[in-house]
Amino acid sequence: MSTQLFGAGSRMPRIAEAAVERARLTVVPRARRRTPRVPFVALLSLLLVGGVAGLLLLNTTMQQTSFTATSLEARATSLEAQQQGLQMDVDSLRDPQRVALQARRMGMVPETTPAFIRLGDGAVLGKALPATGADAIRLNPLPTVKPKNLRSRTIRVIEKNPDVRGAASPDALTATGTKNSQNR
């Protein structure tokens, strides 16, 4: 029976031989497949240069925007100062005291006895009299008067006979008429 199983014509030995052949392992050198480094380096260089250029462009744009903003702020400040100056001019032109003085220079005086017209029936209420220069009111206030206790008093001392009391020199008296501390 053993000859029949493993006979010359049998199929089993061929499969076994093939299995033995496949089972023999040999060390095969590793196939090194090198990826090309030039495209990788080019890609990294391109990303680096693009990033630096982008940062430079962003920085330049931000500086231009900053200069523009500073310029506009300076102009706004200047225009605000000009507007305040013009507002002060308008306020001084609208000053009632100034308007009244200008009206007086033109010969105008305020009305003291006005008359009114009732719009419902057109009746005149009151009797209007022409204004005169005597009706004018004081526009500039009177100067203030100092109280008596704040007014300075000037005392004059006149010596009739300087030889009797001693020789008095002109510098012995001060401007207010009191004697100097140095008596001669």
C-alpha positions as CSV (number, residue, x, y, z in Angstrom):
1,M,0.0,0.0,0.0
2,S,2.7,2.3,0.5
3,T,3.8,2.0,-3.0
4,Q,0.5,3.0,-4.2
5,L,0.3,6.1,-2.2
6,F,3.7,7.4,-3.0
7,G,4.3,5.9,-6.3
8,A,6.1,7.3,-9.2
9,G,2.9,8.3,-10.9
10,S,1.2,9.7,-7.9
11,R,0.4,13.3,-7.5
12,M,1.3,13.7,-3.9
13,P,5.0,13.8,-4.2
14,R,4.8,16.6,-6.6
15,I,2.8,18.7,-4.3
16,A,5.1,17.9,-1.4
17,E,8.1,18.9,-3.5
18,A,6.5,22.1,-4.4
19,A,5.7,22.8,-0.8
20,V,9.2,22.1,0.2
21,E,10.5,24.4,-2.5
22,R,8.2,27.1,-1.3
23,A,9.2,26.6,2.3
24,R,12.8,27.4,1.7
25,L,13.2,31.0,2.5
26,T,16.0,33.0,1.3
27,V,17.1,36.5,2.3
28,V,16.3,38.9,-0.4
29,P,17.8,42.3,-0.2
30,R,15.3,45.0,0.4
31,A,14.3,46.8,-2.6
32,R,14.9,50.4,-1.7
33,R,12.6,52.6,-3.5
34,R,13.7,56.2,-3.0
35,T,11.1,58.8,-3.4
36,P,12.5,61.8,-5.2
37,R,13.5,64.5,-2.7
38,V,13.5,67.4,-5.2
39,P,9.7,67.8,-5.4
40,F,9.4,67.6,-1.6
41,V,12.1,70.2,-1.0
42,A,10.6,72.4,-3.8
43,L,7.2,72.1,-2.1
44,L,8.5,73.1,1.3
45,S,10.5,76.0,-0.2
46,L,7.5,77.2,-2.1
47,L,5.3,77.1,1.1
48,L,8.0,78.9,3.1
49,V,8.5,81.6,0.5
50,G,4.7,82.0,0.1
51,G,4.2,82.3,3.8
52,V,6.9,85.0,4.2
53,A,5.6,86.9,1.1
54,G,2.0,86.7,2.6
55,L,3.2,88.0,6.0
56,L,5.1,90.8,4.3
57,L,2.0,91.7,2.2
58,L,-0.2,91.6,5.3
59,N,2.2,93.7,7.3
60,T,2.5,96.3,4.5
61,T,-1.3,96.5,4.1
62,M,-1.7,96.9,7.9
63,Q,0.8,99.7,8.0
64,Q,-0.8,101.5,5.1
65,T,-4.2,101.2,6.8
66,S,-2.6,102.6,10.0
67,F,-1.1,105.6,8.2
68,T,-4.4,106.3,6.5
69,A,-6.3,106.0,9.8
70,T,-3.8,108.4,11.5
71,S,-4.1,110.9,8.7
72,L,-7.9,110.7,8.8
73,E,-7.8,111.2,12.6
74,A,-5.6,114.3,12.3
75,R,-7.9,115.7,9.6
76,A,-10.9,115.0,11.8
77,T,-9.2,116.8,14.7
78,S,-8.4,119.8,12.5
79,L,-11.9,120.0,11.2
80,E,-13.3,119.7,14.7
81,A,-11.2,122.6,15.8
82,Q,-12.2,124.6,12.8
83,Q,-15.9,123.8,13.5
84,Q,-15.5,124.9,17.1
85,G,-13.9,128.2,16.0
86,L,-16.7,128.8,13.5
87,Q,-19.2,128.0,16.2
88,M,-17.6,130.6,18.5
89,D,-17.7,133.2,15.7
90,V,-21.4,132.4,15.2
91,D,-22.0,132.7,18.9
92,S,-20.3,136.0,19.1
93,L,-22.3,137.3,16.2
94,R,-25.5,136.2,17.9
95,D,-24.6,137.8,21.2
96,P,-27.6,140.1,22.1
97,Q,-25.2,142.7,23.5
98,R,-23.4,143.0,20.2
99,V,-26.6,143.1,18.2
100,A,-28.0,145.8,20.5
101,L,-24.7,147.9,20.1
102,Q,-24.8,147.5,16.4
103,A,-28.5,148.5,16.3
104,R,-27.7,151.6,18.3
105,R,-24.9,152.6,15.9
106,M,-27.5,152.4,13.1
107,G,-29.8,154.7,15.1
108,M,-32.3,152.2,16.3
109,V,-33.9,152.4,19.7
110,P,-36.2,149.9,21.5
111,E,-39.9,150.4,21.3
112,T,-41.5,151.5,24.6
113,T,-45.2,151.7,23.6
114,P,-45.9,148.9,21.2
115,A,-49.3,148.2,19.5
116,F,-50.6,144.8,18.7
117,I,-52.9,143.6,15.9
118,R,-55.4,141.0,16.7
119,L,-55.4,138.5,13.8
120,G,-59.0,137.4,14.2
121,D,-60.6,140.7,13.3
122,G,-57.6,142.9,12.4
123,A,-58.2,145.3,15.3
124,V,-55.3,147.4,16.6
125,L,-54.8,147.1,20.3
126,G,-52.9,150.0,22.0
127,K,-51.5,153.1,20.6
128,A,-48.0,153.0,19.1
129,L,-45.8,156.1,19.6
130,P,-42.6,156.7,17.8
131,A,-39.5,155.9,19.8
132,T,-36.9,158.6,20.6
133,G,-33.3,158.6,21.6
134,A,-34.3,159.4,25.1
135,D,-36.0,156.0,25.2
136,A,-32.7,154.2,24.7
137,I,-31.6,151.8,27.4
138,R,-28.1,151.6,28.8
139,L,-26.2,148.7,27.0
140,N,-22.9,148.9,28.8
141,P,-23.0,148.6,32.6
142,L,-21.9,151.5,34.8
143,P,-18.4,151.1,36.3
144,T,-18.5,149.6,39.8
145,V,-17.8,152.0,42.7
146,K,-15.4,150.9,45.4
147,P,-16.8,150.9,48.9
148,K,-15.6,153.7,51.2
149,N,-13.5,151.5,53.4
150,L,-11.5,150.2,50.4
151,R,-10.7,153.7,49.0
152,S,-7.1,154.9,49.7
153,R,-6.7,158.1,51.5
154,T,-3.9,160.5,50.6
155,I,-2.5,162.6,53.5
156,R,-0.5,165.6,52.7
157,V,1.8,167.1,55.3
158,I,3.0,170.6,54.7
159,E,5.6,172.0,57.1
160,K,5.5,175.7,57.4
161,N,8.7,176.3,59.2
162,P,11.2,173.5,58.8
163,D,13.9,175.3,61.0
164,V,11.8,175.1,64.2
165,R,11.5,171.3,64.4
166,G,14.9,170.6,62.9
167,A,16.2,170.4,59.4
168,A,13.8,168.2,57.5
169,S,14.9,167.0,54.1
170,P,12.5,166.3,51.3
171,D,13.2,162.5,51.6
172,A,12.0,162.6,55.2
173,L,8.4,162.3,54.1
174,T,7.0,159.4,52.2
175,A,4.5,159.5,49.3
176,T,1.6,159.1,51.7
177,G,2.8,161.9,54.0
178,T,4.1,159.9,56.9
179,K,7.5,160.4,58.3
180,N,10.3,158.1,57.3
181,S,11.9,155.8,59.8
182,Q,15.2,157.7,59.5
183,N,15.0,161.1,61.2
184,R,17.9,163.5,60.7
